Amino acid sequence: MFSKTFGYALRAVTFITIHGNDGNKVGLQELSQALEIPHHFLGKIMQDLVRHGVVDSVKGPHGGFYANAKTGKTVLTDILRITDGNLVFSQCALGIKRCNAAHPCPLHDDFALCRDGMLQIMAQKTVSMLAEGVVSGDTFLVR
């Protein structure tokens, strides 16, 4: 239902929330290695997150990514919009372009319930909530 890009973005922002604060910056190489995400792919994702103000960055030898005032408060649906666009909020499970209530696919109603429930949960969860689970050891960012 969600792209690999979205998963990588969530993991990266959560990692930065934990490690990229109080003057600390997380370099792209460190982030890539710690999360086991391909370096170049992650670089493009991080550019989008910086462009949308989810995290900040500084270039140069002592540069990297760091959390700003908005990072921890960012809800997961905001990151989903950045990585996957708005289509995920209305996309048909079977990929039918003109699927709607008047012309439903065989999974329309069931998928709408699932999708809407998941989106509702993600609209209530913030990056800080994800980071708290990782810091407490209840959840993990890598296998």
Secondary structure, 3 states (H helix, E strand, C coil): CCCHHHHHHHHHHHHHHHHCCCCCCECHHHHHHHHCCCHHHHHHHHHHHHHCCCEEEECCCCCEEEECCCCCCCEHHHHHHHHHCCHHHCCCCCCCCCCCCCCCCCCHHHHHHHHHHHHHHHHHCEHHHHHHHHHHCCCCCCC
